[in-house]
Structure formats: structure tokens, C-alpha cells
Amino acid sequence: EAGVAQSPRYKIIEKRQSVAFWCNPISGHATLYWYQQILGQGPKLLIQFQNNGVVDDSQLPKDRFSAERLKGVDSTLKIQPAKLEDSAVYLCASQSLTNTGELFFGEGSRLTVL
Amino acid sequence: AQSVTQPDIHITVSEGASLELRCNYSYGATPYLFWYVQSPGQGLQLLLKYFSGDTLVQGIKGFEAEFKRSQSSFNLRKPSVHWSDAAEYFCAVGASGNNRKLIWGLGTSLAVNP
């Protein structure tokens, strides 16, 4: 079974530029999460999708962050314009509705904003 | 409010020594409990999970954890630590039902001395 795929693995941009991250979850997993993990901290939930609907985006900075999962499969997270404090690893995770709730994570996309 | 506490921010043990990482939770219902490990530059990998039944659960890499309802704890243990176990360890709690978003602890960083 293929795992959660994320790209790019690394991205360096200057502040005020834009960036997009892509995630392809495990096949059949209805729920998809985007997390932000700042160095030395735990993962912070940005947005939770179930199929193509948003379940929770209460911690997503909507003035600069957006995410979509149009067909209920893969997802894109965008930051525009980026700030220095957005430097972090962006983790995508997927979850099945039929198992005991564990999340399966991709390797993450590391963003450095200069 | 639902919460997960990992009291130890950082632990150092000698290779071959035993290990116990603490996790306490506050949750209204019977929780699903998870331990994840994150090696540098990697995503999070599930070590083990508890959702029902035997309160002592076995995981990968020789880890085990014990669910103690009376103490609201789910401590992670390993009898003999290997240098490759150096990583960040996260405890998380979730629930059954439609919204199975996980609540995360802040993590415990494990260093292993040779």
C-alpha cells in the first residue's frame, strides 16, 4: 500500500512570495489533514477535510493560507504572501473512516522563508 | 477541555537502559490513544495504539505502552534503548465518531548516550 505522498520536500522562498504544497493521501482515506510543525514543537492542525468538505479550519490563517481538496482525493495548501514565521514543516496526514483512527503521515514539506 | 500532557520535554538515557515516557490525558469519553515517533527530517510514524481490550499494548521497534484509566495515563516503555531510538515522541488522543481529530501532546525529545 502506497503511503501519503507530499511534494516538494523542500522549498526556500523570500517573504511575500507564494508557495504551494501538494499531498496525495492513502487510497480510500476519506479524511485529510494539514499540519504545521515549527522546529521543536508539536504538530498544529491547520485544516481537516472529510472527502471534499472542510471539517475544521479554525486555526488556518485565512488571510494568507488556503487549502482545497476539490475531488476528495489529493489536496493543495497555499501560502500567499509568505511571512518569516511561516518557516516550518507542513505535514499532510490521512485517516480512514473505518479503522481505529490512526493518522498516516507523509514525510512533510519543509518551508524556509527568507 | 480535552488535552494531552507530556511532562518531560527532554530525556537522556544511556544505550541499553530502560525508558519510560509519560503521557497524561484529559478526555470525556473513552479515548483512542496513540504514540508516534518522529526522527529528524521525517514525518510521524505510528508506534502503537490503544482503543480497547488489553491495556498493555505492544508496538513496533520493541515499544509497549500501558493504558491506566484510573490515572488517565498512557506511558510508553522500552526495556533496552538503542541509539537509533533517539527521536521526538508524541502522544495523542482521539475519539470514535465522525470527527476523529487527534489532540497532540507537545512531545518528548529523547537523546541516547553511547
HADDOCK unambig.tbl for C-alpha pairs under 7 A between the chains (distance, minus, plus):
assign (segid A and resid 41 and name CA) (segid B and resid 106 and name CA) 6.27 0.50 0.50
assign (segid A and resid 42 and name CA) (segid B and resid 105 and name CA) 6.96 0.50 0.50
assign (segid A and resid 42 and name CA) (segid B and resid 106 and name CA) 4.87 0.50 0.50
assign (segid A and resid 42 and name CA) (segid B and resid 107 and name CA) 6.07 0.50 0.50
assign (segid A and resid 100 and name CA) (segid B and resid 51 and name CA) 6.98 0.50 0.50
assign (segid A and resid 101 and name CA) (segid B and resid 100 and name CA) 6.37 0.50 0.50
assign (segid A and resid 105 and name CA) (segid B and resid 43 and name CA) 5.89 0.50 0.50
assign (segid A and resid 105 and name CA) (segid B and resid 44 and name CA) 5.81 0.50 0.50
assign (segid A and resid 105 and name CA) (segid B and resid 45 and name CA) 7.00 0.50 0.50
assign (segid A and resid 106 and name CA) (segid B and resid 43 and name CA) 5.69 0.50 0.50
assign (segid A and resid 107 and name CA) (segid B and resid 42 and name CA) 5.17 0.50 0.50
assign (segid A and resid 107 and name CA) (segid B and resid 43 and name CA) 4.13 0.50 0.50
assign (segid A and resid 108 and name CA) (segid B and resid 42 and name CA) 7.00 0.50 0.50
assign (segid A and resid 108 and name CA) (segid B and resid 43 and name CA) 5.80 0.50 0.50
